Protein backbone atom coordinates (compact mmCIF):
# COMPACT_ATOMS: atom_id res chain seq x y z
CA UNK A 1 0.00 0.00 0.00
CA UNK A 2 2.96 2.29 0.52
CA UNK A 3 3.75 1.99 -3.17
CA UNK A 4 0.24 3.13 -4.06
CA UNK A 5 0.56 6.04 -1.63
CA UNK A 6 3.83 7.04 -3.30
CA UNK A 7 2.03 7.22 -6.64
CA UNK A 8 -0.56 9.53 -5.07
CA UNK A 9 2.21 11.75 -3.64
CA UNK A 10 3.85 11.82 -7.08
CA UNK A 11 0.55 13.04 -8.55
CA UNK A 12 0.49 15.84 -5.98
CA UNK A 13 4.05 16.76 -6.99
CA UNK A 14 2.95 16.86 -10.64
CA UNK A 15 0.10 19.21 -9.72
CA UNK A 16 2.52 21.63 -8.08
CA UNK A 17 4.74 21.44 -11.18
CA UNK A 18 1.76 22.38 -13.32
CA UNK A 19 0.91 25.27 -11.00
CA UNK A 20 4.44 26.62 -11.51
CA UNK A 21 3.81 28.80 -14.52
CA UNK A 22 6.83 31.07 -14.11
CA UNK A 23 7.49 31.63 -17.79
CA UNK A 24 3.83 32.35 -18.47
CA UNK A 25 3.68 34.97 -15.72
CA UNK A 26 6.78 36.73 -17.02
CA UNK A 27 5.75 36.55 -20.68
CA UNK A 28 2.29 37.93 -19.88
CA UNK A 29 4.02 40.94 -18.31
CA UNK A 30 6.25 41.59 -21.32
CA UNK A 31 9.42 39.93 -19.99
CA UNK A 32 10.96 37.59 -22.54
CA UNK A 33 12.32 34.27 -21.24
CA UNK A 34 14.03 31.48 -23.12
CA UNK A 35 13.30 28.29 -21.11
CA UNK A 36 9.77 27.53 -19.99
CA UNK A 37 10.90 26.19 -16.62
CA UNK A 38 12.86 28.87 -14.80
CA UNK A 39 15.26 28.00 -12.02
CA UNK A 40 14.94 29.46 -8.53
CA UNK A 41 17.94 31.69 -9.22
CA UNK A 42 16.33 33.19 -12.33
CA UNK A 43 13.01 33.77 -10.57
CA UNK A 44 14.79 35.49 -7.67
CA UNK A 45 16.67 37.72 -10.14
CA UNK A 46 13.38 38.70 -11.75
CA UNK A 47 11.88 39.49 -8.33
CA UNK A 48 14.81 41.81 -7.66
CA UNK A 49 14.38 43.56 -11.03
CA UNK A 50 10.60 43.92 -11.04
CA UNK A 51 9.07 47.10 -9.66
CA UNK A 52 5.47 45.84 -9.78
CA UNK A 53 4.42 44.51 -6.35
CA UNK A 54 1.71 42.25 -7.78
CA UNK A 55 4.16 40.59 -10.18
CA UNK A 56 6.69 40.12 -7.38
CA UNK A 57 3.96 38.47 -5.29
CA UNK A 58 3.14 36.07 -8.14
CA UNK A 59 6.83 35.24 -8.56
CA UNK A 60 7.16 34.50 -4.84
CA UNK A 61 4.17 32.17 -5.11
CA UNK A 62 5.96 30.44 -8.00
CA UNK A 63 8.96 29.89 -5.73
CA UNK A 64 6.65 28.25 -3.18
CA UNK A 65 5.20 25.98 -5.89
CA UNK A 66 8.70 25.00 -7.03
CA UNK A 67 9.70 24.18 -3.46
CA UNK A 68 6.55 22.13 -2.84
CA UNK A 69 7.10 20.29 -6.13
CA UNK A 70 10.61 19.26 -5.08
CA UNK A 71 9.50 18.26 -1.57
CA UNK A 72 6.66 16.05 -2.81
CA UNK A 73 8.82 14.55 -5.56
CA UNK A 74 11.52 13.56 -3.07
CA UNK A 75 8.86 12.28 -0.68
CA UNK A 76 7.31 10.12 -3.40
CA UNK A 77 10.69 8.62 -4.32
CA UNK A 78 11.48 7.85 -0.69
CA UNK A 79 8.03 6.34 -0.16
CA UNK A 80 8.37 4.23 -3.30
CA UNK A 81 11.74 2.86 -2.21
CA UNK A 82 10.39 2.22 1.31
CA UNK A 83 7.39 0.45 -0.22
CA UNK A 84 9.61 -1.81 -2.31
CA UNK A 85 11.73 -2.63 0.74
CA UNK A 86 8.59 -3.37 2.77
CA UNK A 87 7.27 -5.65 0.02
CA UNK A 88 10.39 -7.79 0.38
CA UNK A 89 9.77 -7.97 4.13
CA UNK A 90 6.00 -8.61 4.03
CA UNK A 91 4.68 -9.24 0.49
CA UNK A 92 1.12 -7.98 0.18
CA UNK A 93 0.81 -6.92 -3.44
CA UNK A 94 1.65 -10.39 -4.71
CA UNK A 95 -1.45 -11.71 -2.94
CA UNK A 96 -3.67 -9.20 -4.73
CA UNK A 97 -3.00 -10.80 -8.10
C-alpha positions, 0 to 999 in steps of 0.5 A: 500500500505504501507503493500506491501512496507514493504514486498519489504523492507523485501526482500531488508533486505533478500538480505543483509542477503544473501550477508553476507557470513562471514563464507564463507569468513573465511573458504575460508581463512583457518579460521575454524568457528562453526556457519555460521552466525557470530555475529558482535563481532566475526567478529570484533575479526577476523578483529583484528587477521587477518594480510591480508589487503584484508581479513580485507576489506572483513570482514569490508564489511560484517559488513556493510551488517549485519548493513544494514540487521538489518536496513532494517529488523527493517524498514520493521517491522515498516512499516508493523505495520504502514500499519496495523494501517493505514488500520484500519484508512482508509481500502484500501486493503479490497476494492481490493478483 
